[in-house]
Amino acid sequence: MKQNGPKVVLPEQHTDRRGSIKPLLHEHNGSCVVIDTVPAVQRANHYHKKDYHYCYIISGELIYYERPAASTKKPKKYIFSAGDMFFTGPMTEHCMYFEKPTIFIAFGGGTRKQEEYEEDLVRVNSLHDEFIEIL
């Protein structure tokens, strides 16, 4: 997969008289979850020690922040909307902030069994709040 920052450049979709097929991931052995989020909330504010995930936005929009784990630099800010996919690698602090109802699919490299998932992540303070305070 090609990337432009965290944004994943998706391959062209195949279209014929029956409709279309849009490839997201050709090889994937981890978890796949659909996340439905209400407005004015944050998700993540953590980093994964070893895990990673791709997120594909089905509907809505999110503001995504990231920076290397343990960095004191200002987080980078990105906006992703329906049809976008982005990647979060291990050891990358990240936060998602939602201003509108949003549904997305998260393809994780590891399991989403809660105990194993929690064991791999380290929680951090809100990158969204930190970004706003810096402005």
Kinemage of the C-alpha trace (Angstrom):
@kinemage 1
@onewidth
@group {chain A} dominant
@subgroup {mainchain}
@vectorlist {calphas} color= white
{ca met a 1} P 0.000 0.000 0.000
{ca lys a 2} L 1.233 3.470 -0.860
{ca gln a 3} L 0.997 6.186 1.775
{ca asn a 4} L 1.008 9.961 1.883
{ca gly a 5} L 1.719 10.625 5.568
{ca pro a 6} L -0.793 8.480 7.440
{ca lys a 7} L -3.236 8.607 4.474
{ca val a 8} L -3.307 5.376 2.460
{ca val a 9} L -3.587 5.733 -1.313
{ca leu a 10} L -6.176 3.124 -2.261
{ca pro a 11} L -5.949 1.152 -5.525
{ca glu a 12} L -8.437 1.906 -8.295
{ca gln a 13} L -11.776 0.214 -7.916
{ca his a 14} L -13.049 -2.260 -10.508
{ca thr a 15} L -16.334 -1.251 -12.109
{ca asp a 16} L -18.507 -3.147 -14.537
{ca arg a 17} L -22.237 -3.523 -15.308
{ca arg a 18} L -22.844 -5.208 -11.932
{ca gly a 19} L -21.389 -2.387 -9.847
{ca ser a 20} L -17.958 -1.932 -8.328
{ca ile a 21} L -15.396 -3.533 -6.045
{ca lys a 22} L -13.137 -1.222 -4.046
{ca pro a 23} L -10.025 -2.977 -2.666
{ca leu a 24} L -9.041 -1.928 0.851
{ca leu a 25} L -6.493 -4.537 1.992
{ca his a 26} L -5.269 -7.473 -0.065
{ca glu a 27} L -3.613 -9.272 2.845
{ca his a 28} L -4.885 -9.096 6.377
{ca asn a 29} L -4.701 -11.578 9.255
{ca gly a 30} L -5.681 -9.455 12.254
{ca ser a 31} L -8.901 -8.032 13.621
{ca cys a 32} L -11.624 -6.148 11.784
{ca val a 33} L -14.179 -4.050 13.692
{ca val a 34} L -16.825 -1.511 12.727
{ca ile a 35} L -16.870 1.535 15.010
{ca asp a 36} L -19.867 3.874 15.165
{ca thr a 37} L -19.142 7.179 16.899
{ca val a 38} L -21.338 10.062 18.056
{ca pro a 39} L -20.259 13.731 17.749
{ca ala a 40} L -18.070 15.635 20.226
{ca val a 41} L -16.093 12.613 21.461
{ca gln a 42} L -12.493 11.423 21.295
{ca arg a 43} L -11.183 7.936 20.698
{ca ala a 44} L -7.715 6.451 21.153
{ca asn a 45} L -5.312 8.798 22.999
{ca his a 46} L -2.861 5.961 23.226
{ca tyr a 47} L -0.146 4.193 21.268
{ca his a 48} L 0.420 0.530 20.512
{ca lys a 49} L 3.695 -1.104 21.446
{ca lys a 50} L 3.572 -3.595 18.533
{ca asp a 51} L 0.118 -3.414 16.956
{ca tyr a 52} L -0.992 -1.199 14.076
{ca his a 53} L -4.257 -0.441 12.327
{ca tyr a 54} L -5.731 0.794 9.085
{ca cys a 55} L -8.965 2.809 9.408
{ca tyr a 56} L -11.396 3.174 6.503
{ca ile a 57} L -14.075 5.870 6.855
{ca ile a 58} L -17.502 4.668 5.707
{ca ser a 59} L -19.432 7.835 6.587
{ca gly a 60} L -18.795 11.067 8.444
{ca glu a 61} L -15.459 12.642 9.200
{ca leu a 62} L -12.769 12.652 11.868
{ca ile a 63} L -9.854 14.778 12.935
{ca tyr a 64} L -6.778 12.612 13.444
{ca tyr a 65} L -3.707 13.593 15.463
{ca glu a 66} L -0.422 11.693 15.668
{ca arg a 67} L 3.187 11.959 16.783
{ca pro a 68} L 5.952 9.538 17.789
{ca ala a 69} L 5.504 7.918 21.211
{ca ala a 70} L 6.965 9.938 24.103
{ca ser a 71} L 7.507 12.993 21.880
{ca thr a 72} L 6.890 16.480 23.240
{ca lys a 73} L 6.417 17.950 19.763
{ca lys a 74} L 3.055 19.345 18.694
{ca pro a 75} L 0.923 16.526 17.219
{ca lys a 76} L 0.290 16.596 13.466
{ca lys a 77} L -3.349 17.105 12.504
{ca tyr a 78} L -5.168 15.480 9.570
{ca ile a 79} L -8.825 15.421 8.511
{ca phe a 80} L -10.243 12.233 6.997
{ca ser a 81} L -13.712 11.761 5.530
{ca ala a 82} L -15.841 9.082 3.842
{ca gly a 83} L -13.759 7.027 1.401
{ca asp a 84} L -10.406 7.826 3.053
{ca met a 85} L -8.188 5.245 4.695
{ca phe a 86} L -5.263 5.965 7.012
{ca phe a 87} L -2.594 3.946 8.813
{ca thr a 88} L -1.342 4.131 12.403
{ca gly a 89} L 1.868 2.242 13.066
{ca pro a 90} L 3.273 0.977 16.354
{ca met a 91} L 4.830 3.489 18.753
{ca thr a 92} L 2.693 6.316 17.317
{ca glu a 93} L 0.588 8.324 19.764
{ca his a 94} L -2.771 8.965 18.129
{ca cys a 95} L -6.181 10.482 18.777
{ca met a 96} L -9.398 10.730 16.776
{ca tyr a 97} L -11.851 13.558 17.388
{ca phe a 98} L -15.361 13.458 15.914
{ca glu a 99} L -17.433 16.546 15.164
{ca lys a 100} L -20.184 14.586 13.398
{ca pro a 101} L -21.579 11.039 13.479
{ca thr a 102} L -18.962 8.781 11.916
{ca ile a 103} L -18.727 5.087 11.047
{ca phe a 104} L -15.380 3.519 10.241
{ca ile a 105} L -13.759 0.093 9.929
{ca ala a 106} L -10.556 -0.564 11.867
{ca phe a 107} L -8.316 -3.349 10.538
{ca gly a 108} L -5.871 -4.170 13.341
{ca gly a 109} L -2.709 -6.195 13.015
{ca gly a 110} L -3.481 -8.017 16.256
{ca thr a 111} L -6.500 -9.172 18.143
{ca arg a 112} L -9.275 -6.998 19.584
{ca lys a 113} L -9.786 -9.385 22.485
{ca gln a 114} L -9.910 -6.783 25.239
{ca glu a 115} L -7.241 -8.260 27.533
{ca glu a 116} L -4.679 -8.707 24.727
{ca tyr a 117} L -5.557 -5.339 23.178
{ca glu a 118} L -5.092 -3.491 26.492
{ca glu a 119} L -1.786 -5.272 27.125
{ca asp a 120} L -0.341 -3.800 23.911
{ca leu a 121} L -1.351 -0.175 24.425
{ca val a 122} L -0.119 2.739 26.500
{ca arg a 123} L -2.610 5.506 27.262
{ca val a 124} L -1.571 9.156 26.814
{ca asn a 125} L -3.166 12.532 27.563
{ca ser a 126} L -5.536 13.950 24.948
{ca leu a 127} L -3.674 14.945 21.795
{ca his a 128} L -6.768 16.873 20.687
{ca asp a 129} L -6.807 18.956 23.876
{ca glu a 130} L -3.045 19.505 23.657
{ca phe a 131} L -3.317 20.625 20.023
{ca ile a 132} L -6.088 23.107 20.910
{ca glu a 133} L -4.078 24.517 23.864
{ca ile a 134} L -1.037 25.135 21.630
{ca leu a 135} L -3.082 27.263 19.194
